[in-house]
Amino acid sequence: MFGKFIELLFRGQFGKPTGLRGKILAKQLNKENKNQYDTVIKNIKLKTNDIILEIGFGNGYLIKELFKQNIPIRIYGIDISKDMLNEAKIKNKHNFENGDLKLFLEDINKTSFDGDFFDKIYTVNTLYFWSDVNGSFSEMKRILKPGGVFINIFSVKDHLDTLECTKHGFNKYNLEEIEKTTEDNGFKINNIVEINKSKTYAIIAEKC
C-alpha cells in the first residue's frame, strides 16, 4: 500500500520534478542514489580544467559533491525542469556566481553546445525519460571531445518492473540493449560497474 501511495503522490515527477512535490522527491532521491553518485565521483577521474556536463542535474546535489573535490573544473548542466534549475542554483550559489557552473533548460536530444566541447559527460537515472535514445547518444558523441568519457548510470528493466513508482512514464531497458546502443553510436565501453547486484549499473565509455 505504501508503494502505491508513493506512486500516486509522485506520478509524473520523476522525469520532470516540479513544485513542492518535485523538491521533496529530489531530496529523497539524493539519499536513494548515494551509491550511484559515489560511483560517478570514483570513476570520473577529475583533472584540472575539465569541462563536464551533467544530464538531468535535479537539485544540483552531485554537482556540489564534485566541486568539493577542490579540483579546478567547469561544470555545465542541462535539465528540463525550471524548478530544479532554480534549486541547483541555490545549492551551488558560489560556483554559479563565479562562472564555474552554468545551467540550462535543455534536452539531451538536441543541445546548444559546440561540437567536441566536453571532456566528460555523466548522467544518473535519466535514460528512462529520453524521447529518442539513439538521437541522445548521437548528440553526446557530437559534443564530447575525442576520447571524452561518458558515464551512464541506470537500473535495468527487470528491477524497475518490481517497483510501483516506475509503472508509468518510464522507458525500460536491459543491460545488453544499452551496451549495444552505446557501441552502435560511436562509443567504446571501457568498464561496466555493477552498483547493486542485478539491478543498477554504470556503463563507462569513451568517444571513439
N, C-alpha and C positions, 0 to 999 in steps of 0.2 A: 504493500500500500504506500509506503514511504517513497519507493521508487516511482510510482505512478504520480504521486503528488509533486515530486521534483520535476518530473517530465512535463506536467501541465503548467507548473509555475514558470519554467524557463523555456518552454517550447518557442522556437524561433529566435532564441537569444544566443545560441552557441555560435552561429555563423556571423552574427552582427549584434553584439551586445549593445543595448540601448536603454537609457533611462536608469532608474534606481535598480530594477531587476538586473540590468546588464552590469552595473557596478558591483552588485553583490556576487553575481556569478563570476566575474573576473577575479575577485579576491579569493573566492573558493577555488578557482582553477589554479591560482598561484600555489596553493597548498597541494592540490591534487597532482600537479605537474612537476613537483620539485625534482624528482629523479630525471625527468626529461630535460629540464633546464640544466641540471648538473651535467648531463651528457653533452649538451651544447658547449658549456663552459670548458669541459675537459677536452673536447675534440676540435674546437675551433682554432686552437693554437694561434692566439693573437700575436701579431707582430706590429712594431711601431709603424704608424701611418697607414695601417689597414683601413680600407673603406668597406664598410659592412652594411648589408641590407637585412632587416628582419621583415618577413612577410607575416602580417597579422600580429601586430605587437600588443594588442589588448591594452591593459592599463600601464604598460611600459616596465613591468617588473624585471624581465630578463635583460632589457636594455640597461637598467640601473646596475644589475649584477655584473654586467660586462664592463661598465665604466669603473666599477670598484676594483678591477684588476690593475688599475693605475698604469695602463699602457696607453700612450698617445694614439688614439684611433678616432675615426669619424664613423658615426652610425646613422644610417638612413632607415626610416621605417615607413611601410605602407599598411593601411588598414581601410576597411570600408565603413567603419563606424566613427562618426564625428565625435560621439560621446567618449569613446575610448581614446581618440586623439587628444582630446582635452585632458583626460585623466593622465595620459602618458606625459603630456607637457608639464603638468603639476608635479608628478612623481620625479621627473628629471629636469626640474626647473633650471638648475645651474648649467647643465650641459646644453640645454635647449637655448638658453640666452647667450652662451658664449660661442654658439655656432657649431659645436661638436656633434650635435644631434639635429637632424632635420626630419620632420614627419609630414606625410602626405596622405590625402584621401584618394587612394588609387587601388585598382585591382591588378593582381599579378598577370592577368591575361594580356594586359596592354598597359605599359608604364610610359612615363615621360623621360626616362633616363637615357643617357647616351649609351651607345654600344661599348662593350669592353670597359665598363666603368668600375665594377665592384671586384674586390679581392675575394670576398666571401659572402654567401647568402645562406640564411638559415630560416627554418620555419618549424613551428611546433603545433601539430593538430589543426592545420588549416586545409590540408589536402581534400578533406571531405566536402568542402564548400566551393571548390573551384568549378566554374561552369564549363571550362574547357581544359582538361588536364594536359593534353598534348600541346595546346596553344600556350599554356602557362610554362611548361618546361621549355618550349621554344623561346619564349620571352626571357626566361632566366639565362638560357645559353647566350642570347644576344647581349645581355647587359653584364655578364660575367667576363672578366679578363681571361685570356687563355691560361689554363692551369688553375683557374679560380675554383674554389671549393663550395659545394652545396651540401648542407646538412638538412635532411628531411626526416622529421620525427612524426610517426603516426601509429595508430592502433589498427590492427588488421580486422577484416570483416568478421571472422569467427568470434572474436572478442566483442566487437561492437554489437553484434546481433544479440548478445546476452544482456545488454543494457537497455533499460526502459527509455532513457533520455535520447537514444540515438535512433529511435524508430521512425522519426520524422525529420526530414531535411538533411540527412547525411548520405553522401555517396561513399560506398564502402568498397574496399579493395583488399585482395590478399597480397602477401609479400611478393610473390612471384610476378604479379601484374605490375607492381610499381618498380620492381627491378627491371623488367622488360621495358617499361615506359621510359625509365631513366636512361637506359642504354640506347634505346631507339632514337632518343632526342639529343644524342651527341655528348653523353657523359660517360666517363669511366668510373665504375664503382670501386672504391678503394677499400671499403670496410662496411660491414653490417653489424651493428651493435644490438644485441637483444637486451632491451631495458627491463621489460617484465616478461617472464618466460611465456612464449607462445602468444603474447598479447601486443606488446609495443616494441617498435624497432626504430633505429636510426640508420638511414642509408646515407653514407658519406661518400660523395662522388666529386669528381673534378671535370671541368670542361676540357674535352679533347682538343 
